[in-house]
């Protein structure tokens, strides 16, 4: 009787490794359910989608909006006993980048993040810890005495930071060179697809990707008599990034209008459109607006990056006192919470941050916006529409019949909207909304001007938050100095004080793209309503009276909140004065 030869040891190892890998992947969804991060129903939905999309379960759960990529990354790391890393906290290591070519990093989804010259060890971020083939290829490309240590990173974040670390203007320059000289840029053609045979198509895509990676909030295409100016708004400030010959503009304009669903034949009337792209493994939306000028159509794209814009209150870097006041207001079961500030001051972001605190399965949140900027799981979101004859007032009236707990009204613009919002608050709902005023106390005269009676305002407003955004000093290159006498006066410091503050470095550094600032933070003034302030509002007290009483109860103005941010080194006095009026402190 012949016996079968036992399988080779290597084959047994491969089979057992594959089985273990399958078990780990199957357990990921179950672990998320066990820890209450997703429901069993959500896991079933993802598994059903996986049959058609053939995508890892973790990536699918992120794409469906059930969990964040950071949660999946940390759970996977704990499951397999590996270290996880947030690439947002990593500083570029030029020595590590030199060891791994950009092409290899892109193709195999690996990112060198650190190189220890003494231990001769290279630390590499990777998305699949069990991809032995890639790790072996990496080791083969490195000097034999070099060790490789892997850490787990989120997929979308890894894609973004490969571009961020290696530089992301190359493809734009390559495409421009291709158009001007007729030479093909093979690197930019590697993405494939028939549409990529058209350089203008790739140029538009590369510009949009470039803007998103730089953290732009808006992209401006501005035609002049002889050239096209391309500007990005980064951290609230417009920066010119390109000047292209006017011959480029007709093709770029047509491409932008086609992909955003606008009429390419209409060039004399304003148009609005919308565009969605999947960049770096995550969806990014653009709101597109065209406007006729004497040199042609001006097109501006607002970047709506959900992952960057919707953050929790804890991530907003707010002082503890501010955070506790916000949580106190959120605890009120009914009433209106108003956020005020000019356009671009981050009102929508703060609204969504507040709503994310209470967005759970036991609460029905319904929104009415113009338009919906960030789709969020669980929330029932509606865009107001002239075509459907759905305005804010009619929308609130309809929402009231949908059994809501919390209602978000994008903006109070007129008496009808204000009446319906206050009616919702008086019938036991929490209402969140925005208003265009310069200060928190300025909300009351504005509501009175709209036509709301002071008796109605008193008792139904939970609180008013006025907000501005200021740029954060780059911690790598900020310059410490002693303030002048005038600056000490503004900061409320005695003339003999030896305190130091910071300003931006003139030339900046590589970390901040030579701007001196990196990122923005919110400066807030919070007016928390109580019976005493309600009484003043009900009898139409002046703003000065309301302010005096509010200050006695701990109210801090925008200027005072901003000054604490200057004194702790977060921002500069020059930047604060750009966003907040400090002239009153000079008197």
VEXVOKE-873809 format. One record per residue (C-alpha): x, y, z; chain. Coordinates in steps of 0.2 Angstrom, whole numbers, plus 5000, padded with zeros to 4 digits. Example, Ala and Ser with C-alpha at 12.3 -4.5 7.8 and 13.67 -1.06 7.14 Angstrom:
2
+------+------+------+----+
|   c1 |   c2 |   c3 | ch |
+------+------+------+----+
| 5062 | 4978 | 5039 |  A |
| 5068 | 4995 | 5036 |  A |
+------+------+------+----+
END
This chain:
587
+------+------+------+----+
|   c1 |   c2 |   c3 | ch |
+------+------+------+----+
| 5000 | 5000 | 5000 |  A |
| 5008 | 5016 | 4994 |  A |
| 5008 | 5031 | 5006 |  A |
| 5006 | 5049 | 5000 |  A |
| 5022 | 5060 | 5003 |  A |
| 5019 | 5073 | 5016 |  A |
| 5018 | 5091 | 5008 |  A |
| 5033 | 5101 | 5009 |  A |
| 5036 | 5111 | 5025 |  A |
| 5036 | 5128 | 5015 |  A |
| 5019 | 5123 | 5008 |  A |
| 5012 | 5119 | 5025 |  A |
| 5018 | 5136 | 5031 |  A |
| 5010 | 5145 | 5017 |  A |
| 4994 | 5136 | 5019 |  A |
| 4993 | 5140 | 5038 |  A |
| 4998 | 5158 | 5035 |  A |
| 4984 | 5160 | 5023 |  A |
| 4972 | 5152 | 5035 |  A |
| 4977 | 5163 | 5049 |  A |
| 4976 | 5178 | 5038 |  A |
| 4958 | 5173 | 5033 |  A |
| 4954 | 5171 | 5052 |  A |
| 4961 | 5188 | 5056 |  A |
| 4951 | 5196 | 5042 |  A |
| 4935 | 5187 | 5047 |  A |
| 4937 | 5192 | 5065 |  A |
| 4939 | 5211 | 5062 |  A |
| 4921 | 5213 | 5059 |  A |
| 4916 | 5203 | 5074 |  A |
| 4928 | 5213 | 5085 |  A |
| 4920 | 5229 | 5079 |  A |
| 4903 | 5222 | 5083 |  A |
| 4909 | 5215 | 5100 |  A |
| 4916 | 5232 | 5105 |  A |
| 4900 | 5241 | 5100 |  A |
| 4909 | 5251 | 5086 |  A |
| 4897 | 5244 | 5073 |  A |
| 4881 | 5234 | 5074 |  A |
| 4878 | 5216 | 5067 |  A |
| 4867 | 5224 | 5054 |  A |
| 4880 | 5235 | 5048 |  A |
| 4892 | 5221 | 5047 |  A |
| 4880 | 5211 | 5037 |  A |
| 4878 | 5226 | 5025 |  A |
| 4897 | 5227 | 5023 |  A |
| 4898 | 5208 | 5020 |  A |
| 4884 | 5209 | 5006 |  A |
| 4893 | 5223 | 4998 |  A |
| 4910 | 5214 | 4999 |  A |
| 4903 | 5200 | 4987 |  A |
| 4901 | 5212 | 4973 |  A |
| 4915 | 5224 | 4977 |  A |
| 4929 | 5212 | 4982 |  A |
| 4936 | 5224 | 4994 |  A |
| 4944 | 5221 | 5012 |  A |
| 4930 | 5222 | 5025 |  A |
| 4939 | 5236 | 5035 |  A |
| 4940 | 5247 | 5019 |  A |
| 4922 | 5244 | 5015 |  A |
| 4916 | 5248 | 5033 |  A |
| 4925 | 5265 | 5031 |  A |
| 4918 | 5268 | 5014 |  A |
| 4900 | 5265 | 5020 |  A |
| 4903 | 5277 | 5034 |  A |
| 4901 | 5265 | 5048 |  A |
| 4918 | 5268 | 5056 |  A |
| 4933 | 5279 | 5054 |  A |
| 4949 | 5273 | 5046 |  A |
| 4958 | 5276 | 5062 |  A |
| 4947 | 5264 | 5072 |  A |
| 4950 | 5250 | 5059 |  A |
| 4968 | 5253 | 5059 |  A |
| 4969 | 5252 | 5079 |  A |
| 4958 | 5237 | 5080 |  A |
| 4969 | 5228 | 5067 |  A |
| 4985 | 5233 | 5075 |  A |
| 4979 | 5226 | 5092 |  A |
| 4972 | 5210 | 5084 |  A |
| 4989 | 5206 | 5076 |  A |
| 5000 | 5213 | 5090 |  A |
| 5008 | 5226 | 5079 |  A |
| 5011 | 5245 | 5082 |  A |
| 4999 | 5257 | 5073 |  A |
| 5004 | 5274 | 5068 |  A |
| 4995 | 5291 | 5064 |  A |
| 5005 | 5298 | 5049 |  A |
| 4998 | 5315 | 5053 |  A |
| 5010 | 5316 | 5068 |  A |
| 5026 | 5310 | 5058 |  A |
| 5039 | 5322 | 5053 |  A |
| 5047 | 5320 | 5036 |  A |
| 5064 | 5310 | 5037 |  A |
| 5074 | 5314 | 5021 |  A |
| 5086 | 5299 | 5024 |  A |
| 5072 | 5287 | 5025 |  A |
| 5064 | 5293 | 5009 |  A |
| 5081 | 5292 | 4999 |  A |
| 5081 | 5273 | 5003 |  A |
| 5064 | 5269 | 4995 |  A |
| 5061 | 5276 | 4977 |  A |
| 5044 | 5285 | 4975 |  A |
| 5039 | 5273 | 4962 |  A |
| 5041 | 5258 | 4973 |  A |
| 5032 | 5267 | 4987 |  A |
| 5017 | 5271 | 4976 |  A |
| 5015 | 5254 | 4968 |  A |
| 5017 | 5243 | 4984 |  A |
| 5008 | 5256 | 4996 |  A |
| 5023 | 5257 | 5008 |  A |
| 5030 | 5273 | 5016 |  A |
| 5047 | 5275 | 5024 |  A |
| 5045 | 5286 | 5039 |  A |
| 5061 | 5284 | 5049 |  A |
| 5079 | 5278 | 5048 |  A |
| 5090 | 5274 | 5063 |  A |
| 5108 | 5276 | 5057 |  A |
| 5115 | 5268 | 5073 |  A |
| 5104 | 5253 | 5073 |  A |
| 5104 | 5252 | 5054 |  A |
| 5085 | 5250 | 5054 |  A |
| 5072 | 5257 | 5042 |  A |
| 5054 | 5260 | 5049 |  A |
| 5041 | 5258 | 5035 |  A |
| 5022 | 5261 | 5036 |  A |
| 5012 | 5248 | 5027 |  A |
| 4993 | 5244 | 5026 |  A |
| 4994 | 5225 | 5024 |  A |
| 5006 | 5217 | 5038 |  A |
| 5005 | 5200 | 5030 |  A |
| 5010 | 5205 | 5012 |  A |
| 5026 | 5195 | 5014 |  A |
| 5030 | 5197 | 4995 |  A |
| 5031 | 5216 | 4996 |  A |
| 5042 | 5216 | 5012 |  A |
| 5054 | 5203 | 5004 |  A |
| 5055 | 5214 | 4989 |  A |
| 5059 | 5229 | 4999 |  A |
| 5072 | 5220 | 5009 |  A |
| 5080 | 5214 | 4993 |  A |
| 5081 | 5232 | 4986 |  A |
| 5090 | 5238 | 5002 |  A |
| 5108 | 5236 | 5008 |  A |
| 5109 | 5218 | 5016 |  A |
| 5114 | 5225 | 5033 |  A |
| 5098 | 5235 | 5035 |  A |
| 5084 | 5229 | 5046 |  A |
| 5066 | 5233 | 5041 |  A |
| 5053 | 5237 | 5054 |  A |
| 5034 | 5238 | 5049 |  A |
| 5020 | 5248 | 5057 |  A |
| 5002 | 5248 | 5052 |  A |
| 4994 | 5264 | 5044 |  A |
| 4977 | 5268 | 5037 |  A |
| 4976 | 5266 | 5018 |  A |
| 4969 | 5283 | 5014 |  A |
| 4981 | 5291 | 5025 |  A |
| 4995 | 5281 | 5018 |  A |
| 4991 | 5286 | 5000 |  A |
| 4990 | 5305 | 5005 |  A |
| 5006 | 5305 | 5014 |  A |
| 5016 | 5296 | 5000 |  A |
| 5011 | 5311 | 4990 |  A |
| 5014 | 5323 | 5004 |  A |
| 5032 | 5316 | 5008 |  A |
| 5038 | 5314 | 4991 |  A |
| 5031 | 5330 | 4984 |  A |
| 5015 | 5332 | 4973 |  A |
| 5018 | 5345 | 4960 |  A |
| 5028 | 5334 | 4949 |  A |
| 5013 | 5328 | 4939 |  A |
| 5006 | 5345 | 4936 |  A |
| 5023 | 5351 | 4930 |  A |
| 5025 | 5336 | 4919 |  A |
| 5008 | 5338 | 4911 |  A |
| 5011 | 5356 | 4907 |  A |
| 5028 | 5352 | 4899 |  A |
| 5019 | 5338 | 4889 |  A |
| 5007 | 5351 | 4882 |  A |
| 5020 | 5364 | 4879 |  A |
| 5033 | 5353 | 4871 |  A |
| 5024 | 5338 | 4865 |  A |
| 5034 | 5327 | 4876 |  A |
| 5025 | 5313 | 4885 |  A |
| 5026 | 5312 | 4904 |  A |
| 5026 | 5293 | 4906 |  A |
| 5024 | 5294 | 4925 |  A |
| 5008 | 5304 | 4924 |  A |
| 5001 | 5292 | 4911 |  A |
| 5003 | 5277 | 4922 |  A |
| 4986 | 5280 | 4930 |  A |
| 4978 | 5273 | 4914 |  A |
| 4961 | 5275 | 4907 |  A |
| 4956 | 5282 | 4890 |  A |
| 4952 | 5300 | 4896 |  A |
| 4971 | 5301 | 4901 |  A |
| 4976 | 5302 | 4883 |  A |
| 4970 | 5320 | 4884 |  A |
| 4983 | 5331 | 4893 |  A |
| 4970 | 5344 | 4898 |  A |
| 4959 | 5331 | 4907 |  A |
| 4974 | 5325 | 4917 |  A |
| 4979 | 5343 | 4920 |  A |
| 4962 | 5347 | 4928 |  A |
| 4963 | 5331 | 4939 |  A |
| 4981 | 5335 | 4944 |  A |
| 4976 | 5353 | 4949 |  A |
| 4961 | 5347 | 4960 |  A |
| 4972 | 5333 | 4968 |  A |
| 4986 | 5345 | 4971 |  A |
| 4974 | 5358 | 4979 |  A |
| 4966 | 5345 | 4991 |  A |
| 4983 | 5338 | 4996 |  A |
| 4989 | 5356 | 5001 |  A |
| 4973 | 5358 | 5012 |  A |
| 4965 | 5371 | 5001 |  A |
| 4947 | 5376 | 5005 |  A |
| 4944 | 5384 | 4988 |  A |
| 4952 | 5383 | 4971 |  A |
| 4950 | 5399 | 4960 |  A |
| 4952 | 5399 | 4941 |  A |
| 4953 | 5417 | 4936 |  A |
| 4955 | 5422 | 4918 |  A |
| 4965 | 5439 | 4914 |  A |
| 4968 | 5447 | 4897 |  A |
| 4984 | 5437 | 4893 |  A |
| 4984 | 5423 | 4906 |  A |
| 4975 | 5412 | 4918 |  A |
| 4978 | 5414 | 4937 |  A |
| 4976 | 5398 | 4948 |  A |
| 4974 | 5402 | 4966 |  A |
| 4971 | 5391 | 4982 |  A |
| 4964 | 5397 | 4998 |  A |
| 4974 | 5389 | 5011 |  A |
| 4971 | 5392 | 5030 |  A |
| 4960 | 5407 | 5025 |  A |
| 4973 | 5416 | 5014 |  A |
| 4973 | 5415 | 4995 |  A |
| 4989 | 5410 | 4987 |  A |
| 4994 | 5410 | 4968 |  A |
| 5001 | 5393 | 4963 |  A |
| 5000 | 5394 | 4944 |  A |
| 5000 | 5407 | 4930 |  A |
| 4995 | 5398 | 4914 |  A |
| 4994 | 5405 | 4896 |  A |
| 4976 | 5410 | 4891 |  A |
| 4976 | 5397 | 4878 |  A |
| 4974 | 5384 | 4892 |  A |
| 4958 | 5391 | 4899 |  A |
| 4944 | 5386 | 4886 |  A |
| 4949 | 5368 | 4888 |  A |
| 4950 | 5368 | 4907 |  A |
| 4934 | 5378 | 4908 |  A |
| 4925 | 5365 | 4897 |  A |
| 4932 | 5351 | 4907 |  A |
| 4927 | 5358 | 4924 |  A |
| 4909 | 5361 | 4918 |  A |
| 4907 | 5344 | 4910 |  A |
| 4912 | 5335 | 4926 |  A |
| 4902 | 5346 | 4937 |  A |
| 4886 | 5344 | 4927 |  A |
| 4885 | 5362 | 4921 |  A |
| 4880 | 5368 | 4903 |  A |
| 4895 | 5371 | 4893 |  A |
| 4886 | 5381 | 4880 |  A |
| 4881 | 5394 | 4893 |  A |
| 4895 | 5407 | 4896 |  A |
| 4885 | 5423 | 4900 |  A |
| 4875 | 5418 | 4915 |  A |
| 4881 | 5411 | 4932 |  A |
| 4880 | 5393 | 4935 |  A |
| 4882 | 5381 | 4950 |  A |
| 4887 | 5363 | 4949 |  A |
| 4894 | 5349 | 4960 |  A |
| 4908 | 5336 | 4958 |  A |
| 4913 | 5321 | 4968 |  A |
| 4930 | 5312 | 4966 |  A |
| 4939 | 5298 | 4976 |  A |
| 4956 | 5305 | 4981 |  A |
| 4969 | 5296 | 4991 |  A |
| 4956 | 5282 | 4995 |  A |
| 4942 | 5294 | 5002 |  A |
| 4928 | 5304 | 4994 |  A |
| 4930 | 5322 | 4991 |  A |
| 4916 | 5334 | 4985 |  A |
| 4918 | 5350 | 4976 |  A |
| 4904 | 5364 | 4975 |  A |
| 4907 | 5373 | 4958 |  A |
| 4902 | 5390 | 4954 |  A |
| 4905 | 5400 | 4937 |  A |
| 4903 | 5419 | 4935 |  A |
| 4905 | 5429 | 4919 |  A |
| 4918 | 5442 | 4919 |  A |
| 4925 | 5454 | 4905 |  A |
| 4939 | 5441 | 4902 |  A |
| 4928 | 5425 | 4902 |  A |
| 4921 | 5414 | 4915 |  A |
| 4928 | 5414 | 4933 |  A |
| 4926 | 5397 | 4941 |  A |
| 4928 | 5394 | 4959 |  A |
| 4928 | 5377 | 4967 |  A |
| 4924 | 5375 | 4986 |  A |
| 4933 | 5359 | 4993 |  A |
| 4921 | 5349 | 5004 |  A |
| 4933 | 5336 | 5012 |  A |
| 4923 | 5327 | 5025 |  A |
| 4937 | 5318 | 5033 |  A |
| 4946 | 5335 | 5036 |  A |
| 4931 | 5346 | 5040 |  A |
| 4920 | 5335 | 5052 |  A |
| 4930 | 5334 | 5068 |  A |
| 4925 | 5330 | 5086 |  A |
| 4925 | 5344 | 5099 |  A |
| 4940 | 5336 | 5107 |  A |
| 4950 | 5338 | 5091 |  A |
| 4946 | 5357 | 5090 |  A |
| 4960 | 5361 | 5103 |  A |
| 4948 | 5371 | 5114 |  A |
| 4952 | 5377 | 5131 |  A |
| 4944 | 5366 | 5145 |  A |
| 4933 | 5380 | 5151 |  A |
| 4926 | 5383 | 5133 |  A |
| 4923 | 5364 | 5131 |  A |
| 4913 | 5363 | 5147 |  A |
| 4902 | 5378 | 5143 |  A |
| 4898 | 5370 | 5126 |  A |
| 4894 | 5353 | 5134 |  A |
| 4883 | 5362 | 5147 |  A |
| 4873 | 5370 | 5132 |  A |
| 4872 | 5354 | 5123 |  A |
| 4864 | 5346 | 5139 |  A |
| 4849 | 5358 | 5137 |  A |
| 4834 | 5347 | 5130 |  A |
| 4826 | 5361 | 5120 |  A |
| 4830 | 5378 | 5113 |  A |
| 4840 | 5386 | 5100 |  A |
| 4859 | 5387 | 5099 |  A |
| 4865 | 5400 | 5087 |  A |
| 4882 | 5401 | 5079 |  A |
| 4887 | 5418 | 5072 |  A |
| 4901 | 5424 | 5061 |  A |
| 4906 | 5430 | 5044 |  A |
| 4907 | 5419 | 5028 |  A |
| 4922 | 5407 | 5030 |  A |
| 4923 | 5408 | 5049 |  A |
| 4920 | 5389 | 5051 |  A |
| 4902 | 5390 | 5057 |  A |
| 4897 | 5374 | 5048 |  A |
| 4912 | 5364 | 5054 |  A |
| 4908 | 5369 | 5072 |  A |
| 4889 | 5365 | 5070 |  A |
| 4894 | 5347 | 5064 |  A |
| 4906 | 5345 | 5078 |  A |
| 4893 | 5349 | 5090 |  A |
| 4880 | 5338 | 5082 |  A |
| 4893 | 5323 | 5081 |  A |
| 4893 | 5324 | 5100 |  A |
| 4875 | 5319 | 5100 |  A |
| 4873 | 5309 | 5084 |  A |
| 4869 | 5292 | 5091 |  A |
| 4856 | 5279 | 5086 |  A |
| 4844 | 5284 | 5100 |  A |
| 4843 | 5302 | 5093 |  A |
| 4834 | 5308 | 5076 |  A |
| 4844 | 5323 | 5069 |  A |
| 4836 | 5331 | 5054 |  A |
| 4845 | 5345 | 5044 |  A |
| 4840 | 5358 | 5032 |  A |
| 4854 | 5366 | 5022 |  A |
| 4858 | 5376 | 5007 |  A |
| 4866 | 5365 | 5001 |  A |
| 4871 | 5349 | 5011 |  A |
| 4890 | 5350 | 5011 |  A |
| 4895 | 5335 | 5021 |  A |
| 4884 | 5319 | 5021 |  A |
| 4884 | 5311 | 5038 |  A |
| 4878 | 5294 | 5043 |  A |
| 4863 | 5293 | 5054 |  A |
| 4858 | 5311 | 5050 |  A |
| 4843 | 5314 | 5039 |  A |
| 4849 | 5329 | 5028 |  A |
| 4839 | 5339 | 5016 |  A |
| 4845 | 5353 | 5003 |  A |
| 4833 | 5368 | 5001 |  A |
| 4828 | 5368 | 4983 |  A |
| 4819 | 5382 | 4973 |  A |
| 4814 | 5369 | 4960 |  A |
| 4805 | 5359 | 4973 |  A |
| 4798 | 5374 | 4981 |  A |
| 4806 | 5369 | 4997 |  A |
| 4813 | 5384 | 5007 |  A |
| 4819 | 5384 | 5025 |  A |
| 4802 | 5388 | 5032 |  A |
| 4792 | 5375 | 5023 |  A |
| 4807 | 5363 | 5026 |  A |
| 4806 | 5365 | 5045 |  A |
| 4787 | 5363 | 5044 |  A |
| 4789 | 5346 | 5035 |  A |
| 4803 | 5341 | 5047 |  A |
| 4792 | 5344 | 5062 |  A |
| 4781 | 5330 | 5056 |  A |
| 4796 | 5318 | 5055 |  A |
| 4798 | 5315 | 5074 |  A |
| 4815 | 5324 | 5075 |  A |
| 4824 | 5326 | 5092 |  A |
| 4837 | 5339 | 5085 |  A |
| 4834 | 5350 | 5070 |  A |
| 4849 | 5359 | 5061 |  A |
| 4843 | 5375 | 5051 |  A |
| 4857 | 5380 | 5039 |  A |
| 4854 | 5399 | 5042 |  A |
| 4840 | 5410 | 5048 |  A |
| 4838 | 5423 | 5034 |  A |
| 4820 | 5429 | 5036 |  A |
| 4805 | 5431 | 5048 |  A |
| 4797 | 5415 | 5041 |  A |
| 4812 | 5404 | 5044 |  A |
| 4815 | 5412 | 5061 |  A |
| 4797 | 5410 | 5066 |  A |
| 4797 | 5391 | 5062 |  A |
| 4814 | 5388 | 5071 |  A |
| 4808 | 5396 | 5087 |  A |
| 4791 | 5386 | 5085 |  A |
| 4802 | 5370 | 5084 |  A |
| 4812 | 5376 | 5100 |  A |
| 4796 | 5380 | 5109 |  A |
| 4788 | 5362 | 5105 |  A |
| 4803 | 5353 | 5114 |  A |
| 4816 | 5352 | 5101 |  A |
| 4834 | 5356 | 5100 |  A |
| 4838 | 5368 | 5086 |  A |
| 4855 | 5372 | 5079 |  A |
| 4857 | 5387 | 5067 |  A |
| 4868 | 5401 | 5060 |  A |
| 4866 | 5419 | 5059 |  A |
| 4877 | 5433 | 5051 |  A |
| 4882 | 5445 | 5065 |  A |
| 4899 | 5452 | 5071 |  A |
| 4897 | 5446 | 5089 |  A |
| 4887 | 5435 | 5101 |  A |
| 4878 | 5449 | 5109 |  A |
| 4874 | 5456 | 5091 |  A |
| 4863 | 5441 | 5088 |  A |
| 4849 | 5449 | 5098 |  A |
| 4847 | 5465 | 5088 |  A |
| 4848 | 5455 | 5073 |  A |
| 4834 | 5443 | 5078 |  A |
| 4823 | 5458 | 5084 |  A |
| 4827 | 5466 | 5067 |  A |
| 4820 | 5451 | 5058 |  A |
| 4804 | 5452 | 5068 |  A |
| 4806 | 5440 | 5082 |  A |
| 4798 | 5447 | 5098 |  A |
| 4810 | 5449 | 5113 |  A |
| 4798 | 5438 | 5124 |  A |
| 4800 | 5424 | 5112 |  A |
| 4819 | 5426 | 5111 |  A |
| 4820 | 5426 | 5130 |  A |
| 4819 | 5408 | 5137 |  A |
| 4821 | 5400 | 5120 |  A |
| 4839 | 5404 | 5116 |  A |
| 4851 | 5391 | 5124 |  A |
| 4866 | 5401 | 5119 |  A |
| 4876 | 5411 | 5106 |  A |
| 4893 | 5407 | 5099 |  A |
| 4903 | 5419 | 5089 |  A |
| 4918 | 5412 | 5080 |  A |
| 4933 | 5417 | 5070 |  A |
| 4947 | 5406 | 5063 |  A |
| 4965 | 5411 | 5065 |  A |
| 4980 | 5402 | 5058 |  A |
| 4992 | 5392 | 5069 |  A |
| 5010 | 5396 | 5070 |  A |
| 5022 | 5382 | 5063 |  A |
| 5030 | 5374 | 5078 |  A |
| 5046 | 5370 | 5069 |  A |
| 5050 | 5388 | 5063 |  A |
| 5040 | 5401 | 5074 |  A |
| 5051 | 5415 | 5082 |  A |
| 5051 | 5419 | 5100 |  A |
| 5052 | 5437 | 5105 |  A |
| 5048 | 5450 | 5118 |  A |
| 5033 | 5461 | 5114 |  A |
| 5033 | 5480 | 5112 |  A |
| 5025 | 5491 | 5124 |  A |
| 5010 | 5493 | 5112 |  A |
| 5009 | 5474 | 5111 |  A |
| 5009 | 5472 | 5130 |  A |
| 4995 | 5485 | 5131 |  A |
| 4985 | 5475 | 5119 |  A |
| 4989 | 5458 | 5128 |  A |
| 4985 | 5466 | 5145 |  A |
| 5003 | 5463 | 5151 |  A |
| 5011 | 5476 | 5163 |  A |
| 5025 | 5486 | 5155 |  A |
| 5038 | 5477 | 5166 |  A |
| 5033 | 5460 | 5161 |  A |
| 5046 | 5448 | 5154 |  A |
| 5034 | 5437 | 5145 |  A |
| 5038 | 5431 | 5128 |  A |
| 5026 | 5428 | 5113 |  A |
| 5029 | 5421 | 5095 |  A |
| 5028 | 5427 | 5078 |  A |
| 5029 | 5418 | 5061 |  A |
| 5046 | 5416 | 5053 |  A |
| 5048 | 5427 | 5037 |  A |
| 5053 | 5413 | 5026 |  A |
| 5044 | 5399 | 5035 |  A |
| 5051 | 5381 | 5033 |  A |
| 5048 | 5365 | 5023 |  A |
| 5035 | 5359 | 5036 |  A |
| 5024 | 5374 | 5033 |  A |
| 5027 | 5376 | 5015 |  A |
| 5037 | 5392 | 5019 |  A |
| 5021 | 5401 | 5025 |  A |
| 5025 | 5402 | 5044 |  A |
| 5008 | 5395 | 5048 |  A |
| 5001 | 5377 | 5048 |  A |
| 4982 | 5374 | 5050 |  A |
| 4969 | 5385 | 5059 |  A |
| 4960 | 5385 | 5076 |  A |
| 4944 | 5393 | 5081 |  A |
| 4943 | 5408 | 5092 |  A |
| 4926 | 5408 | 5101 |  A |
| 4915 | 5419 | 5112 |  A |
| 4901 | 5410 | 5121 |  A |
| 4886 | 5418 | 5128 |  A |
| 4878 | 5405 | 5139 |  A |
| 4860 | 5411 | 5142 |  A |
| 4852 | 5411 | 5160 |  A |
| 4837 | 5418 | 5168 |  A |
| 4846 | 5435 | 5172 |  A |
| 4851 | 5438 | 5154 |  A |
| 4834 | 5432 | 5147 |  A |
| 4826 | 5446 | 5158 |  A |
| 4837 | 5459 | 5150 |  A |
| 4833 | 5453 | 5132 |  A |
| 4815 | 5452 | 5136 |  A |
| 4815 | 5471 | 5141 |  A |
| 4825 | 5476 | 5126 |  A |
| 4841 | 5480 | 5136 |  A |
| 4855 | 5488 | 5126 |  A |
| 4870 | 5478 | 5121 |  A |
| 4881 | 5487 | 5134 |  A |
| 4869 | 5481 | 5148 |  A |
| 4869 | 5463 | 5142 |  A |
| 4888 | 5463 | 5139 |  A |
| 4891 | 5470 | 5157 |  A |
| 4880 | 5456 | 5165 |  A |
| 4888 | 5443 | 5154 |  A |
| 4906 | 5448 | 5159 |  A |
| 4901 | 5447 | 5177 |  A |
| 4896 | 5429 | 5174 |  A |
| 4912 | 5424 | 5165 |  A |
| 4909 | 5429 | 5147 |  A |
| 4925 | 5432 | 5137 |  A |
| 4925 | 5441 | 5121 |  A |
| 4933 | 5436 | 5104 |  A |
| 4948 | 5447 | 5108 |  A |
| 4951 | 5440 | 5125 |  A |
| 4950 | 5422 | 5119 |  A |
| 4962 | 5426 | 5105 |  A |
| 4974 | 5434 | 5117 |  A |
| 4975 | 5418 | 5127 |  A |
| 4980 | 5409 | 5111 |  A |
| 4994 | 5422 | 5108 |  A |
| 5000 | 5420 | 5125 |  A |
| 5001 | 5401 | 5124 |  A |
| 5011 | 5402 | 5107 |  A |
| 4997 | 5395 | 5096 |  A |
| 4996 | 5410 | 5085 |  A |
| 5003 | 5428 | 5083 |  A |
| 4996 | 5445 | 5087 |  A |
| 4997 | 5450 | 5069 |  A |
| 4987 | 5435 | 5064 |  A |
| 4974 | 5438 | 5078 |  A |
| 4972 | 5456 | 5073 |  A |
| 4968 | 5450 | 5055 |  A |
| 4953 | 5440 | 5061 |  A |
| 4948 | 5450 | 5077 |  A |
| 4946 | 5468 | 5080 |  A |
| 4959 | 5473 | 5093 |  A |
| 4958 | 5492 | 5092 |  A |
| 4946 | 5493 | 5107 |  A |
| 4961 | 5487 | 5118 |  A |
| 4972 | 5501 | 5112 |  A |
| 4960 | 5514 | 5120 |  A |
+------+------+------+----+
END
